[in-house]
Amino acid sequence: MADPMDQSALVVSPVQYIPARVHQYQKWYDKKAVATKSRYLRMKAFSVIRRGLVPVLINILFRLAVFGMPLIQALVTVISLLVVITVSLEGVFHYREQWKNYRSTEQILGHETFLFRSRVGRYQGLSDQKRLQSIRRTRRRVNRCGELRYL
């Protein structure tokens, strides 16, 4: 029976490391990219549609008043306020930039996996242990920076 404290049992082969760690990161970045892209597109669509409604509503002759204020004027004011808030929040949260960063990081991890498995590029001619060290450095860079812009 193998000793449970045997350090050799803790050694991960390069073939095991990719599915265990790198794919985990790839899935996380993919999920974040999809979510931030969705937020960005929803906010953008909301803003564009509302911007288009304002001039149309202003030109409608509608005499109904609520609390002494013409309904159209109140509606245009509320829509304009929502557009300003939406555009301002996009400037704060930067969903477009986040989406692009998450997607590019996910793509780079996929590219690194391909290079790693094919033993080409920076992985050419390296032993399994050196290849594993190199891919771990890449993963640590992702942890440290949150994205891989400088590979």
N, C-alpha and C positions, 0 to 999 in steps of 0.2 A: 504494500500500500504506500502511496506517495505521501511524503511529509507535507502537511498543509502550509507550513511556513517556508517551504522550498522556494527560493527566489526565481528559479527557472520557470516555475509555474506562472509567475507574474509577467514574464516576458511575452510581449505581443508581437506576432509576426507582422510584416508589412501587409500581407494579404488579409489579416484579421483587422488591422488598424483602420483601413479605409472604410469598410462598412460600419465599424463600431464608432468611429469618431468623426471622420470627415463628412460622411453622408449625413450624420446627425446635424452638423453645422450647415450643410447645404440645404437640408429640408427647412431648418429654422429660417435661414435667409430667404428662401423661396416663399415661405409663408408670410414673412414680414413684407416682402416686395409686393405680393398680391394684395395684402391688406392696405398698405400705404398707397398703392396705385388706385385702388378702389376709392379710398378717401379723397385722394386728389381729384379723380375724375368726377365724383359726386359733387364736391365743392365747386369745381369748375363749371359743371353743367348747371347747378343751382344758380350760380352767379350769372352765367350767360343768359339763361332763360328769364331770370328776373330783370336783368338789364334791358332785355327786349320788351318786356311787358310795360315798363314805366312809360315810354313815349306813347305806346298804344293807349294806355289807360288815361293819360293826360288829355288825349284828343277825343275821348268819349264824353258826350254830353249826357250827364246823368245827374238828376236833381235830388236824389235821395240824400238826406242828411242824418247823421247820427250824432247826438249831443250837440247839435248846432253846427257841426262841421260836415262839409260835403264828404260823402262816403268815398268817392274817387280820390280826393285829396288825402284822406286818412290812409287809404290803401297804398297809394303811391309813396307816401312817407314811410310806412312800415316796410314796404318792399325795398325802398332805397336804403333804409337802415340795415336790413338784413344783408343786402349786397355788400355794404361797407364792412359789416362785421365779418362776413365770409371771406372777403378779400384780405382783411386784416389778419384773420386767423391763419390763412394760408401763408402770409408773411411771417407769422410767428412759428408755425409748426413745420414749414418747408416740406410738405408731403412729397412734392415732385422730386426734390433732391434726395430725400430719404429713400423713395422708391428706386431711383436710379442707383444709389449707393448699395442698397440691399441686393438689387438685381445683378450689378456688376460683381459684387463680392461672391454671390452664388455662382456666377458664370466662371469666375477665376478659380474657385474651388473645384469646379467640374473640369476645367482645363488642367489644373494641377494633378487631379486624379488620373486623367488621361496620360499625361506625361509620366507620372509615377508608374502606372501599370505598363506602359509601353517601354519604359526604361530609355526614354529619349530626353533631350534637353538637359536640364540640370541633373537629371537622374541617370544619365548614360554612364555606364562603366562603374557605377557605385555598387558596393555590397548592399545586401538587404538591410543591414544595420545602419549604414550611412544614408540609404534612401529613407528609412524610417525617421532618422534624425532630421533630415531635410524637410519631410512633410510635417513633422511636429513643429519645426520652426515656423513653417507657414501657418499652422493652426494657432500657435502662440501669437503671431503677428495679428491674426484676426481677433483674438481675444483682447490684445492690447489696444489696437486701433479701432476695432469695431468694423473695419472694412479693409480691403486690400487694394489700395491704389498704387502702391509702390513696389510691386513684385518685379 
